[in-house]
């Protein structure tokens, strides 16, 4: 009996000490002026701030010209290399999106490259959050579908395949406004101070649909547990 109790306590201790490794990317200032956005860099700052005060969280922030293809992949590789199996690794991106890719400051970064990099990460929990127009287009081929189902990756995207992600007159986009509110406790239905994948999706999905007048629909898919903890607030 004592051995079972000790084993249970050790398991709880490991869970409590699980770490979060987050790379936040926000690009509002693209080369030239015609592709510039207004608040995507603020979106990344907002989400980075939410996690920077969370226990056992390490956050890297890349903004505007810092967010090149090579810098993003290198930062993820370096940071996520620290993760163990019980940890969670996350990529948050706010900027332009296109079919099957995120648009970095110097070109496109495909989800294929991201999945390939994540495949070498030890963490059992892997999360990609993208606040980008047409974010749902990432699953446009069978190869991409196979990749995100072949490993434990949760994808939380701000819009469907044919939808834009709305900016607002405030400091954050519509999706990120509700994402921040949810992560700070608004999504915590059972009030256990832990936000799960299911809770954050329900909160953000319903809020964005209502606030957008049914014009924007966040989506979530992948291979993950609906009760997977995203953050403890």
PADREN-971078 format. One line per 8 residues: for each residue x, y, z of N, C-alpha, C, O. Coordinates in steps of 0.02 Angstrom, whole numbers, plus 50000, padded with zeros to 5 digits. Layout:
N
X,Y,Z,X,Y,Z,X,Y,Z,X,Y,Z ~ ...
//
This chain:
233
50042,49940,50000,50000,50000,50000,50043,50062,50000,50029,50110,49964 ~ 50095,50062,50041,50140,50119,50044,50175,50130,49977,50185,50186,49956 ~ 50193,50074,49945,50227,50079,49880,50182,50110,49828,50203,50152,49788 ~ 50118,50090,49828,50070,50119,49781,50060,50193,49793,50056,50232,49746 ~ 50056,50212,49857,50047,50282,49874,50107,50323,49852,50100,50378,49826 ~ 50167,50296,49863,50228,50330,49842,50231,50339,49767,50251,50391,49741 ~ 50212,50286,49731,50212,50289,49658,50164,50342,49633,50179,50379,49587 ~ 50104,50345,49665,50055,50395,49646,50080,50465,49659,50069,50510,49618
50113,50476,49714,50139,50542,49732,50194,50563,49682,50198,50621,49663 ~ 50235,50515,49663,50288,50530,49615,50259,50548,49547,50284,50593,49513 ~ 50206,50512,49527,50173,50527,49464,50142,50596,49465,50147,50633,49416 ~ 50111,50615,49519,50082,50681,49526,50135,50735,49524,50125,50788,49493 ~ 50191,50723,49556,50246,50772,49556,50273,50783,49486,50288,50840,49468 ~ 50279,50729,49448,50303,50736,49379,50255,50777,49338,50276,50821,49300 ~ 50189,50764,49346,50139,50801,49309,50140,50875,49328,50135,50918,49284 ~ 50146,50890,49392,50146,50959,49414,50207,50997,49388,50204,51057,49378
50262,50961,49377,50323,50994,49356,50331,50994,49280,50383,51016,49255 ~ 50281,50971,49243,50285,50971,49171,50296,51043,49147,50265,51090,49173 ~ 50338,51051,49098,50357,51117,49074,50323,51133,49007,50305,51089,48969 ~ 50316,51198,48995,50290,51222,48932,50345,51260,48894,50378,51303,48923 ~ 50354,51242,48831,50402,51277,48788,50363,51308,48730,50334,51272,48689 ~ 50362,51374,48728,50319,51410,48681,50361,51457,48637,50401,51496,48662 ~ 50349,51453,48571,50376,51501,48524,50318,51543,48499,50272,51516,48469 ~ 50320,51609,48510,50269,51655,48488,50295,51696,48430,50348,51727,48434
50257,51698,48376,50277,51734,48315,50222,51782,48295,50164,51762,48291 ~ 50240,51845,48284,50192,51894,48261,50222,51938,48207,50273,51971,48218 ~ 50190,51939,48148,50216,51979,48093,50162,52026,48067,50113,52005,48037 ~ 50171,52090,48080,50127,52142,48053,50162,52180,47997,50131,52203,47950 ~ 50228,52187,48003,50269,52225,47956,50304,52178,47908,50358,52153,47922 ~ 50272,52166,47850,50303,52126,47798,50343,52171,47751,50333,52232,47751 ~ 50387,52143,47710,50425,52184,47663,50379,52224,47618,50328,52199,47594 ~ 50396,52288,47606,50352,52332,47570,50296,52356,47616,50303,52355,47677
50241,52377,47586,50184,52403,47626,50118,52369,47609,50072,52370,47651 ~ 50112,52340,47551,50046,52315,47529,50023,52253,47568,49963,52239,47570 ~ 50069,52217,47598,50050,52157,47635,50051,52166,47711,50043,52118,47748 ~ 50061,52228,47733,50066,52240,47805,49999,52227,47840,49945,52239,47811 ~ 50004,52203,47901,49946,52196,47944,49951,52248,47999,50001,52285,48002 ~ 49902,52252,48042,49901,52306,48092,49921,52284,48161,49956,52320,48196 ~ 49900,52224,48183,49907,52207,48253,49934,52136,48266,49932,52113,48322 ~ 49960,52103,48214,49983,52034,48224,50042,52030,48273,50047,51981,48311
50086,52080,48272,50142,52079,48319,50116,52087,48391,50143,52058,48438 ~ 50063,52127,48399,50032,52134,48466,50001,52068,48489,50002,52051,48548 ~ 49972,52031,48441,49943,51966,48458,49996,51921,48491,49984,51891,48543 ~ 50054,51917,48459,50107,51874,48485,50131,51898,48553,50144,51857,48598 ~ 50137,51963,48562,50158,51990,48626,50107,51972,48681,50125,51956,48737 ~ 50043,51975,48663,49990,51960,48711,49994,51887,48735,49990,51874,48795 ~ 50000,51841,48688,50002,51770,48707,50067,51753,48744,50067,51713,48790 ~ 50122,51784,48723,50185,51774,48758,50180,51798,48830,50206,51766,48876
50145,51853,48841,50137,51880,48909,50095,51833,48952,50109,51824,49011 ~ 50043,51803,48923,50001,51756,48960,50043,51698,48988,50036,51680,49046 ~ 50086,51670,48945,50125,51612,48966,50187,51630,49005,50214,51588,49042 ~ 50211,51691,48998,50273,51710,49032,50265,51711,49108,50313,51705,49145 ~ 50203,51718,49131,50191,51718,49203,50167,51650,49228,50157,51639,49288 ~ 50159,51602,49181,50139,51535,49200,50199,51498,49230,50256,51509,49210 ~ 50185,51454,49277,50238,51416,49310,50269,51366,49261,50233,51334,49222 ~ 50335,51360,49263,50371,51311,49223,50362,51324,49148,50359,51276,49109
50358,51387,49127,50351,51403,49055,50412,51441,49031,50437,51487,49064 ~ 50435,51423,48972,50490,51459,48938,50463,51484,48871,50436,51445,48831 ~ 50470,51549,48859,50440,51580,48800,50493,51616,48758,50535,51653,48784 ~ 50490,51605,48693,50532,51642,48645,50485,51682,48600,50435,51655,48576 ~ 50502,51745,48587,50459,51790,48549,50496,51815,48487,50551,51843,48493 ~ 50466,51805,48428,50494,51829,48365,50444,51877,48333,50387,51858,48320 ~ 50466,51938,48319,50421,51989,48292,50448,52017,48225,50507,52029,48218 ~ 50401,52025,48178,50415,52059,48115,50477,52033,48079,50479,51974,48061
50528,52075,48069,50587,52054,48030,50627,51999,48064,50669,51966,48032 ~ 50616,51988,48129,50650,51933,48163,50623,51865,48141,50657,51814,48146 ~ 50562,51865,48117,50526,51802,48104,50538,51777,48033,50491,51773,47993 ~ 50600,51761,48017,50615,51731,47953,50603,51655,47957,50594,51628,48011 ~ 50603,51623,47899,50594,51550,47898,50646,51515,47941,50631,51473,47983 ~ 50709,51533,47928,50764,51499,47963,50764,51514,48037,50777,51470,48078 ~ 50748,51577,48055,50747,51596,48126,50692,51559,48164,50701,51538,48221 ~ 50634,51552,48131,50578,51518,48163,50593,51444,48175,50582,51418,48229
50618,51411,48123,50635,51340,48130,50692,51329,48180,50690,51282,48220 ~ 50742,51373,48179,50798,51367,48224,50777,51378,48296,50799,51342,48341 ~ 50734,51427,48308,50710,51442,48376,50669,51383,48403,50678,51363,48460 ~ 50625,51357,48361,50585,51299,48383,50630,51239,48398,50622,51207,48450 ~ 50677,51226,48354,50721,51169,48363,50761,51176,48428,50765,51129,48468 ~ 50790,51234,48440,50831,51246,48499,50790,51242,48563,50811,51210,48612 ~ 50731,51274,48563,50690,51275,48623,50658,51207,48637,50659,51183,48694 ~ 50630,51177,48586,50594,51114,48595,50640,51056,48610,50618,51004,48635
50704,51064,48596,50753,51012,48611,50757,50999,48686,50779,50945,48707 ~ 50736,51049,48726,50739,51043,48799,50681,51001,48827,50683,50981,48885 ~ 50631,50989,48786,50570,50958,48811,50578,50883,48823,50611,50848,48785 ~ 50548,50859,48878,50544,50788,48892,50473,50763,48875,50430,50802,48855 ~ 50462,50699,48883,50399,50669,48861,50338,50700,48896,50285,50707,48865 ~ 50344,50719,48960,50287,50746,48997,50273,50819,48983,50224,50847,49007 ~ 50317,50852,48945,50311,50924,48933,50264,50938,48873,50241,50893,48839 ~ 50251,51003,48863,50211,51025,48806,50251,51077,48766,50280,51123,48795
50252,51069,48700,50284,51119,48657,50230,51151,48615,50184,51118,48591 ~ 50237,51217,48606,50185,51255,48571,50215,51306,48523,50266,51337,48537 ~ 50182,51313,48466,50197,51367,48419,50134,51409,48412,50081,51383,48394 ~ 50140,51474,48426,50085,51521,48413,50108,51567,48357,50163,51595,48360 ~ 50066,51574,48305,50084,51617,48248,50026,51663,48232,49969,51642,48228 ~ 50042,51727,48224,49993,51776,48200,50024,51814,48142,50076,51846,48148 ~ 49991,51810,48085,50017,51842,48024,49978,51816,47965,49922,51792,47973 ~ 50007,51822,47905,49973,51797,47846,49977,51722,47842,50026,51691,47863
49925,51692,47814,49925,51620,47801,49907,51607,47729,49876,51649,47696 ~ 49927,51549,47704,49909,51530,47636,49900,51454,47636,49907,51422,47688 ~ 49885,51426,47579,49871,51355,47574,49930,51313,47597,49982,51310,47563 ~ 49922,51280,47655,49973,51235,47680,50034,51267,47709,50085,51234,47719 ~ 50031,51333,47725,50091,51366,47748,50075,51428,47790,50022,51458,47784 ~ 50123,51447,47832,50123,51511,47866,50171,51557,47828,50222,51534,47803 ~ 50153,51620,47824,50195,51667,47786,50241,51704,47834,50221,51748,47871 ~ 50305,51684,47832,50355,51718,47873,50375,51784,47841,50347,51804,47790
50422,51819,47871,50442,51884,47846,50476,51879,47778,50472,51926,47738 ~ 50508,51822,47765,50545,51815,47702,50519,51759,47658,50555,51736,47614 ~ 50458,51737,47669,50430,51684,47627,50388,51635,47667,50375,51645,47726 ~ 50367,51583,47634,50321,51535,47664,50358,51480,47703,50411,51457,47682 ~ 50328,51460,47758,50352,51403,47797,50295,51352,47798,50243,51364,47830 ~ 50305,51296,47765,50251,51247,47759,50241,51210,47824,50286,51204,47866 ~ 50181,51184,47833,50167,51142,47891,50208,51079,47888,50224,51049,47940 ~ 50226,51057,47827,50267,50998,47820,50335,51007,47856,50358,50962,47890
50365,51066,47847,50428,51081,47881,50419,51081,47957,50462,51057,47994 ~ 50364,51109,47979,50350,51113,48051,50340,51043,48079,50368,51026,48131 ~ 50300,51002,48045,50288,50933,48068,50353,50893,48070,50365,50855,48116 ~ 50395,50904,48019,50459,50867,48017,50502,50886,48077,50534,50843,48106 ~ 50503,50950,48094,50542,50972,48152,50512,50945,48217,50549,50923,48261 ~ 50446,50946,48223,50413,50921,48283,50422,50846,48293,50422,50822,48349 ~ 50431,50810,48238,50438,50738,48243,50497,50717,48286,50496,50665,48317 ~ 50549,50759,48287,50608,50743,48327,50604,50766,48399,50652,50758,48437
50548,50796,48418,50539,50821,48486,50511,50767,48531,50467,50729,48510 ~ 50536,50762,48592,50516,50709,48638,50447,50720,48669,50415,50672,48690 ~ 50424,50782,48671,50361,50797,48706,50303,50758,48676,50296,50752,48615 ~ 50261,50732,48720,50201,50696,48697,50145,50744,48678,50098,50725,48642 ~ 50150,50805,48702,50098,50855,48687,50128,50910,48643,50174,50945,48664 ~ 50100,50918,48583,50126,50967,48535,50067,51007,48508,50016,50978,48488 ~ 50074,51073,48509,50017,51116,48491,50040,51169,48441,50092,51201,48450 ~ 50000,51178,48389,50009,51233,48341,49946,51276,48343,49891,51251,48332
49955,51340,48357,49899,51387,48357,49914,51440,48304,49965,51474,48309 ~ 49871,51448,48255,49883,51496,48201,49825,51544,48195,49768,51524,48183 ~ 49839,51608,48202,49790,51661,48192,49808,51693,48124,49844,51742,48120 ~ 49780,51663,48072,49799,51683,48004,49740,51671,47957,49701,51625,47967 ~ 49735,51713,47905,49682,51703,47856,49691,51636,47820,49747,51615,47806 ~ 49635,51604,47806,49635,51540,47770,49676,51486,47805,49703,51441,47773 ~ 49681,51492,47871,49723,51445,47909,49700,51373,47899,49742,51328,47901 ~ 49636,51363,47888,49610,51295,47878,49637,51261,47817,49629,51200,47810
49668,51298,47771,49693,51268,47710,49754,51224,47721,49779,51193,47675 ~ 49778,51221,47783,49838,51180,47795,49826,51106,47781,49874,51069,47771 ~ 49765,51084,47780,49753,51013,47767,49725,51002,47696,49674,50969,47687 ~ 49760,51031,47647,49736,51027,47578,49758,50966,47540,49735,50953,47485 ~ 49804,50926,47569,49827,50866,47535,49825,50807,47582,49826,50815,47643 ~ 49821,50747,47554,49821,50686,47594,49885,50679,47634,49884,50653,47690 ~ 49941,50702,47604,50005,50697,47638,50005,50738,47702,50030,50716,47754 ~ 49977,50798,47699,49973,50840,47759,49928,50809,47811,49943,50810,47870
49871,50780,47789,49825,50748,47835,49859,50691,47871,49852,50683,47932 ~ 49897,50652,47834,49933,50596,47864,49984,50620,47915,49991,50590,47968 ~ 50018,50674,47900,50070,50699,47944,50043,50722,48011,50072,50706,48063 ~ 49989,50760,48011,49966,50784,48076,49931,50731,48117,49922,50739,48177 ~ 49912,50676,48085,49882,50621,48123,49933,50568,48143,49918,50524,48183 ~ 49994,50573,48117,50044,50523,48131,50081,50536,48196,50117,50492,48220 ~ 50073,50595,48225,50104,50609,48289,50056,50651,48331,50005,50674,48306 ~ 50072,50659,48395,50027,50693,48441,50031,50769,48431,50067,50803,48467
49995,50794,48383,49995,50866,48368,49923,50892,48368,49880,50865,48333 ~ 49910,50944,48408,49846,50978,48407,49853,51042,48367,49898,51082,48378 ~ 49808,51051,48319,49807,51111,48278,49745,51152,48295,49689,51127,48290 ~ 49756,51214,48314,49701,51259,48331,49708,51320,48286,49753,51361,48295 ~ 49663,51325,48237,49670,51375,48184,49612,51424,48186,49556,51405,48203 ~ 49625,51485,48170,49578,51540,48182,49519,51541,48134,49469,51574,48148 ~ 49525,51506,48077,49473,51513,48026,49470,51451,47982,49516,51411,47980 ~ 49414,51444,47948,49405,51390,47902,49445,51403,47838,49476,51455,47829
49444,51354,47793,49483,51356,47731,49470,51419,47690,49517,51448,47663 ~ 49408,51440,47686,49389,51496,47642,49376,51561,47680,49344,51606,47653 ~ 49400,51566,47741,49384,51625,47782,49446,51667,47799,49501,51641,47804 ~ 49435,51731,47806,49487,51775,47832,49482,51777,47908,49429,51763,47937 ~ 49537,51796,47940,49538,51805,48013,49535,51880,48027,49577,51918,48004 ~ 49485,51900,48064,49470,51971,48070,49515,52007,48119,49526,51986,48175 ~ 49542,52064,48095,49575,52110,48141,49520,52153,48172,49462,52152,48149 ~ 49536,52189,48224,49487,52231,48258,49516,52301,48269,49573,52314,48252
49475,52345,48297,49500,52412,48314,49538,52412,48379,49565,52464,48400 ~ 49541,52354,48411,49577,52348,48474,49649,52326,48462,49672,52327,48405 ~ 49685,52307,48514,49756,52291,48507,49767,52220,48482,49823,52202,48463 ~ 49714,52179,48481,49721,52110,48458,49668,52091,48407,49616,52123,48403 ~ 49682,52039,48369,49633,52012,48322,49578,51977,48361,49584,51963,48420 ~ 49523,51962,48325,49464,51933,48358,49481,51866,48390,49462,51853,48447 ~ 49514,51822,48353,49532,51756,48379,49576,51761,48441,49563,51727,48491 ~ 49626,51803,48438,49673,51809,48494,49641,51843,48555,49660,51828,48611
49594,51887,48544,49557,51917,48600,49524,51862,48642,49531,51861,48703 ~ 49489,51816,48608,49455,51763,48645,49504,51710,48670,49493,51678,48721 ~ 49559,51699,48633,49610,51652,48655,49640,51676,48721,49648,51637,48767 ~ 49657,51740,48725,49686,51768,48786,49636,51762,48844,49654,51740,48899 ~ 49574,51781,48832,49523,51778,48885,49515,51706,48910,49510,51694,48970 ~ 49515,51660,48863,49506,51590,48882,49565,51564,48923,49555,51530,48974 ~ 49626,51580,48901,49686,51556,48936,49693,51588,49005,49724,51558,49050 ~ 49665,51646,49014,49669,51680,49080,49614,51657,49127,49606,51685,49182
49576,51607,49108,49526,51579,49153,49456,51578,49127,49413,51543,49154 ~ 49443,51616,49074,49375,51619,49048,49349,51553,49022,49288,51542,49021 ~ 49395,51510,49000,49374,51446,48971,49368,51390,49023,49349,51334,49007 ~ 49384,51406,49085,49387,51355,49138,49318,51337,49163,49295,51363,49214 ~ 49284,51292,49127,49214,51275,49143,49206,51245,49212,49160,51262,49249 ~ 49250,51199,49230,49243,51165,49294,49281,51198,49351,49282,51172,49407 ~ 49312,51255,49337,49346,51296,49387,49400,51257,49425,49407,51264,49486 ~ 49438,51216,49389,49493,51180,49421,49560,51214,49407,49613,51186,49422
49557,51274,49378,49615,51316,49363,49661,51283,49312,49721,51299,49308 ~ 49633,51239,49272,49671,51208,49218,49629,51211,49155,49572,51188,49154 ~ 49657,51239,49101,49622,51247,49038,49640,51188,48992,49699,51179,48975 ~ 49591,51150,48973,49603,51093,48929,49591,51112,48856,49564,51165,48841 ~ 49611,51067,48811,49601,51079,48739,49527,51088,48724,49508,51133,48687 ~ 49486,51046,48752,49413,51050,48741,49385,51116,48767,49344,51147,48734 ~ 49407,51136,48825,49381,51198,48855,49401,51259,48814,49360,51303,48802 ~ 49464,51263,48793,49486,51323,48756,49453,51326,48688,49437,51380,48664
49443,51268,48656,49409,51268,48591,49338,51293,48598,49317,51337,48560 ~ 49300,51266,48644,49231,51286,48653,49225,51361,48666,49182,51395,48637 ~ 49268,51386,48710,49264,51457,48728,49280,51502,48669,49243,51548,48654 ~ 49336,51489,48635,49357,51531,48579,49311,51523,48519,49291,51573,48489 ~ 49294,51462,48502,49250,51448,48445,49184,51486,48452,49163,51521,48406 ~ 49151,51478,48509,49086,51510,48518,49091,51585,48519,49049,51620,48491 ~ 49143,51611,48552,49152,51684,48557,49166,51716,48490,49138,51769,48474 ~ 49209,51685,48451,49226,51714,48385,49167,51712,48337,49155,51760,48301
49131,51657,48336,49073,51652,48292,49022,51706,48308,48996,51738,48262 ~ 49008,51715,48371,48959,51766,48391,48984,51837,48375,48947,51877,48347 ~ 49046,51851,48393,49073,51919,48383,49082,51936,48309,49079,51994,48290 ~ 49094,51885,48267,49104,51897,48196,49040,51896,48156,49041,51905,48095 ~ 48984,51885,48189,48921,51879,48153,48920,51817,48108,48893,51819,48053 ~ 48949,51763,48133,48950,51698,48097,48993,51700,48034,48982,51661,47987 ~ 49042,51745,48032,49086,51750,47973,49153,51717,47983,49190,51706,47934 ~ 49171,51701,48044,49235,51669,48058,49224,51611,48106,49191,51618,48158
49253,51553,48088,49242,51492,48127,49308,51458,48143,49337,51425,48099 ~ 49334,51466,48203,49395,51430,48223,49386,51355,48218,49331,51329,48229 ~ 49440,51320,48202,49436,51247,48195,49494,51216,48234,49546,51246,48244 ~ 49483,51153,48256,49534,51116,48292,49532,51044,48270,49479,51014,48264 ~ 49591,51016,48257,49595,50945,48240,49665,50919,48254,49709,50956,48277 ~ 49675,50855,48241,49740,50824,48253,49732,50762,48297,49677,50739,48309 ~ 49788,50737,48320,49789,50678,48363,49808,50701,48433,49867,50714,48448 ~ 49757,50707,48477,49769,50733,48544,49710,50714,48588,49657,50696,48564
49721,50719,48653,49669,50706,48703,49630,50770,48715,49660,50822,48728 ~ 49564,50767,48711,49523,50827,48723,49534,50856,48792,49525,50916,48803 ~ 49555,50814,48839,49567,50837,48908,49640,50856,48920,49660,50866,48977 ~ 49679,50862,48866,49749,50881,48872,49754,50952,48901,49724,50999,48874 ~ 49791,50961,48956,49799,51028,48985,49840,51073,48938,49893,51053,48913 ~ 49816,51134,48928,49852,51183,48888,49889,51232,48933,49946,51251,48918 ~ 49856,51253,48987,49888,51299,49034,49853,51293,49101,49794,51277,49105 ~ 49891,51305,49155,49863,51311,49222,49866,51385,49241,49920,51415,49239
49810,51413,49258,49808,51485,49269,49800,51501,49344,49798,51560,49363
//
